[in-house]
Amino acid sequence: MGRLEKWLEHHQGLAYPCEVKLAAIGDGIDPRIYWPSGLDSISNLQPHLGRPSHLNYPGWWRSFAHSVTVARANQCRRIWHVESDFFIASQRMIDRMHSLTRGW
């Protein structure tokens, strides 16, 4: 099972206090890569911008900014940006994220 599949399976199984839509945004990922079913939205932005240096990561910034477009298209009121190598690990974390009304 790939990283995104593990991430999706984990996050689909959590007890959220609100409706959650799971989306994946890629930075020019090879189109032959398998995207798992169960995602509400998939965006694979082209071309791959990557991370040319330690403090220069245009691919991440573009993907992060694109999450606003995805959220608006899905009529979401907020965005929880969770990278594919990060897992929401507890109900306490979910409750904290849900309680935030502004800021990061």
Helices and strands as residue ranges (DSSP letters): H 3-12, E 23-27, E 41-45, H 58-73, H 91-99
